[in-house]
Amino acid sequence: METAQKSQIKVEISLKPVHQLDNEVIVLLLSQDRSLLGEFAEEVIQRLNGNVSRLMEEGAIKRTYGETVLVASEGKVPASKVLLLGVGESSLFTYERLKEVASTVSRILTKIRVSSFATVLPSIDNSKFDYSRIVENFLEGAISYLSSAVYPPETTLTLVVEEKRVEEAVHGAKRIRSKYDDSLSFVIATGESKHELVESDSVSWKSL
């Protein structure tokens, strides 16, 4: 009997605004006070003609921990759908909670046969959190599910980060890369150029 081939996973770290990317789905993480949304994520919500904001104001989207809402973008952004995930109160945000949310993202998108998605990680200016660990835990949660999935055969996971966060994001990605075999590849997309993440003690990449 043939053994099912595991997914090939490509992780991109992008500096381009998420609404300019052509991934199939955009994933936004919503806290109940919206404090975890960054500028890029707010831009996506505004581009959806206020529909998401209205649903939040009316209480149809509560942003409680574990809540998931999939909405059509209706051409307002290149992605055909936007997946909204509630993370609850920002004061209760933890690395472990982020890891669980990321696993939920992968499970839902694999079920509906999505092979590429982009997300904006929580924007936190707080000494309590290390941004590299935010990246590490999100990737750990997402990849732990994807790496055991049979479908899709190849998945592209794009993390959108601010330029000031790119080195921290790369450090977090490098820690995850060391835990997985050659089924996982990393690419840094800075503007229009792309660079392959290479192993070293410092942050480094090479042009593709």
C-alpha positions as CSV (number, residue, x, y, z in Angstrom):
1,M,0.0,0.0,0.0
2,E,1.3,3.5,-0.9
3,T,2.1,5.9,1.9
4,A,0.3,9.2,1.6
5,Q,2.7,12.0,0.8
6,K,2.8,14.8,3.4
7,S,2.2,18.4,2.4
8,Q,5.0,20.6,1.2
9,I,4.8,23.9,3.1
10,K,6.2,27.2,2.0
11,V,6.3,30.0,4.5
12,E,6.6,33.5,3.2
13,I,7.4,36.6,5.3
14,S,6.1,39.6,3.4
15,L,6.4,43.3,3.8
16,K,3.6,44.0,1.3
17,P,0.2,45.0,2.7
18,V,-2.0,42.0,3.0
19,H,-4.7,43.5,0.7
20,Q,-2.2,43.5,-2.1
21,L,-1.4,39.8,-1.9
22,D,-3.0,37.2,-4.2
23,N,-3.4,34.4,-1.6
24,E,-6.8,32.6,-1.7
25,V,-7.8,33.6,1.8
26,I,-6.8,36.4,4.2
27,V,-6.9,35.5,7.9
28,L,-7.5,38.2,10.5
29,L,-7.3,37.6,14.3
30,L,-9.8,39.7,16.2
31,S,-9.7,40.6,19.9
32,Q,-12.8,41.9,21.6
33,D,-11.4,45.4,21.9
34,R,-9.7,45.3,18.4
35,S,-6.4,46.3,20.0
36,L,-4.5,43.4,18.4
37,L,-5.3,44.5,14.9
38,G,-2.5,46.3,13.1
39,E,-2.6,48.9,10.3
40,F,-2.6,46.2,7.6
41,A,-5.5,44.3,9.1
42,E,-7.6,47.5,9.7
43,E,-7.1,48.3,6.0
44,V,-8.6,45.0,4.9
45,I,-11.6,45.6,7.2
46,Q,-12.1,49.1,5.7
47,R,-11.9,47.7,2.2
48,L,-14.8,45.3,2.9
49,N,-17.2,48.2,2.6
50,G,-17.7,48.3,6.4
51,N,-19.6,45.0,6.4
52,V,-17.3,43.4,9.0
53,S,-17.3,46.5,11.2
54,R,-21.1,46.6,11.0
55,L,-21.4,43.0,12.0
56,M,-19.1,43.6,14.9
57,E,-21.1,46.6,16.0
58,E,-24.4,44.7,15.8
59,G,-22.9,41.8,17.8
60,A,-23.1,39.3,15.0
61,I,-19.4,38.9,15.2
62,K,-18.5,38.8,18.9
63,R,-14.7,38.1,18.6
64,T,-14.9,35.6,21.4
65,Y,-12.1,33.0,21.7
66,G,-12.6,30.3,19.1
67,E,-15.3,32.1,17.1
68,T,-14.7,31.7,13.3
69,V,-16.5,33.6,10.5
70,L,-15.7,33.2,6.8
71,V,-16.8,36.1,4.6
72,A,-16.6,36.6,0.8
73,S,-14.4,39.5,-0.2
74,E,-16.7,40.4,-3.1
75,G,-13.7,41.6,-5.1
76,K,-12.7,44.3,-2.5
77,V,-9.3,42.5,-2.1
78,P,-7.5,40.0,-4.3
79,A,-8.3,37.1,-1.9
80,S,-11.7,35.6,-2.5
81,K,-12.4,35.1,1.2
82,V,-11.5,36.5,4.5
83,L,-11.5,34.3,7.6
84,L,-12.0,36.1,10.9
85,L,-11.0,34.3,14.1
86,G,-11.8,35.5,17.6
87,V,-9.0,35.5,20.1
88,G,-11.1,36.9,23.0
89,E,-9.9,39.6,25.4
90,S,-6.5,41.0,24.5
91,S,-5.6,40.8,28.2
92,L,-6.0,37.0,28.0
93,F,-3.8,36.7,25.0
94,T,-1.0,34.1,25.3
95,Y,1.5,32.3,23.1
96,E,-0.4,29.1,23.7
97,R,-3.7,30.6,22.7
98,L,-2.1,31.9,19.5
99,K,-0.8,28.4,18.7
100,E,-4.3,26.9,19.2
101,V,-5.8,29.6,17.0
102,A,-3.2,28.9,14.3
103,S,-4.0,25.2,14.4
104,T,-7.7,26.1,13.9
105,V,-6.9,28.2,10.9
106,S,-5.1,25.3,9.2
107,R,-7.8,22.8,10.1
108,I,-10.6,25.1,8.6
109,L,-8.7,26.0,5.5
110,T,-7.5,22.5,4.8
111,K,-11.2,21.3,5.1
112,I,-12.3,23.8,2.4
113,R,-9.2,22.9,0.3
114,V,-7.4,26.2,0.4
115,S,-3.8,26.0,-0.6
116,S,-2.6,29.5,0.1
117,F,-3.4,32.0,2.8
118,A,-2.0,35.2,4.3
119,T,-2.3,36.5,7.8
120,V,-1.4,39.6,9.8
121,L,-0.1,38.6,13.2
122,P,-1.3,40.5,16.3
123,S,0.3,43.9,16.6
124,I,1.6,44.1,20.1
125,D,3.8,46.8,21.5
126,N,4.2,45.3,24.9
127,S,7.3,44.2,26.7
128,K,5.4,41.1,27.9
129,F,5.6,39.6,24.4
130,D,8.5,38.8,22.1
131,Y,7.4,39.2,18.5
132,S,9.7,36.4,17.4
133,R,7.9,34.1,19.7
134,I,4.6,35.3,18.3
135,V,5.8,34.3,14.9
136,E,7.2,31.0,16.2
137,N,4.0,30.0,18.0
138,F,1.7,30.9,15.2
139,L,3.9,28.8,12.8
140,E,4.1,26.0,15.2
141,G,0.3,25.8,15.5
142,A,-0.3,26.1,11.8
143,I,2.5,23.8,10.6
144,S,1.9,21.1,13.1
145,Y,-1.5,20.5,11.5
146,L,-0.5,21.1,7.9
147,S,2.5,18.8,8.1
148,S,0.3,15.9,8.9
149,A,-2.4,16.7,6.3
150,V,-2.6,14.9,3.0
151,Y,-4.4,17.7,1.3
152,P,-3.4,20.2,0.0
153,P,-0.2,18.7,-1.5
154,E,1.5,22.1,-1.2
155,T,0.5,25.0,1.0
156,T,1.8,28.6,1.0
157,L,1.4,30.4,4.3
158,T,2.2,34.1,4.1
159,L,2.9,36.2,7.3
160,V,2.6,39.9,6.7
161,V,4.9,41.9,9.0
162,E,5.9,45.5,9.4
163,E,9.4,46.4,8.2
164,K,10.5,47.1,11.8
165,R,9.5,43.6,12.8
166,V,11.2,41.6,9.9
167,E,14.3,40.6,11.8
168,E,12.3,39.4,14.8
169,A,9.9,37.5,12.4
170,V,12.9,35.8,10.7
171,H,14.3,34.7,14.0
172,G,11.0,33.1,15.0
173,A,10.8,31.4,11.6
174,K,14.3,30.0,11.9
175,R,13.5,28.4,15.2
176,I,10.5,26.6,13.6
177,R,12.5,25.6,10.5
178,S,15.0,23.8,12.7
179,K,12.1,21.5,14.0
180,Y,11.0,20.3,10.6
181,D,12.5,18.4,7.7
182,D,12.8,19.3,4.0
183,S,9.0,19.3,3.6
184,L,9.2,22.9,4.8
185,S,10.7,25.9,3.0
186,F,10.9,29.6,3.9
187,V,11.0,32.6,1.7
188,I,11.4,36.2,2.7
189,A,9.4,38.5,0.3
190,T,10.6,42.1,0.7
191,G,8.6,44.3,-1.6
192,E,8.9,42.8,-5.1
193,S,12.0,40.7,-4.4
194,K,12.2,37.3,-2.7
195,H,15.0,35.8,-0.7
196,E,15.5,32.3,0.6
197,L,16.1,31.9,4.3
198,V,19.4,30.3,5.0
199,E,20.8,28.8,8.1
200,S,23.2,30.8,10.2
201,D,23.4,32.2,13.7
202,S,22.4,35.7,12.4
203,V,19.5,36.8,10.4
204,S,20.3,36.2,6.7
205,W,18.8,35.3,3.4
206,K,19.9,34.9,-0.2
207,S,18.3,36.1,-3.4
208,L,16.3,33.6,-5.4
